[in-house]
């Protein structure tokens, strides 16, 4: 993980929104991110791939579901940056979380 790849990731508004959602919610599947972002699966998956390749997210499979969460451990400066995204640097986060809460049929997690 290098600092340039981190800044490349957060340079995109959709990826900032995804990172803020993961920081706020802990773990989400692609369908939950699609609902929160009101966006299509290929676009969300492409952004998740970039985030994962930069070392910012990890993946967990549970049956047919694939869940994404922030990677651990992350350097302190990266955690601080992600916390800043969660606490106000992403203006869309409140609306994104509201859409997520209204999502019908959200998958239940066995373990996180």
Buried (B, 14 or more C-beta within 10 A) or exposed (E): EEEEEBEEBBEBEBBBBBBBBBBBBEBBBBBBBBBBBEBEEEEBEEBBEBBBEBBBBEEBEBEEBBBBBBBEEBEEEBBEBBEBBBEEBBEBBEEBBEBBEEEEEBBEEEEE
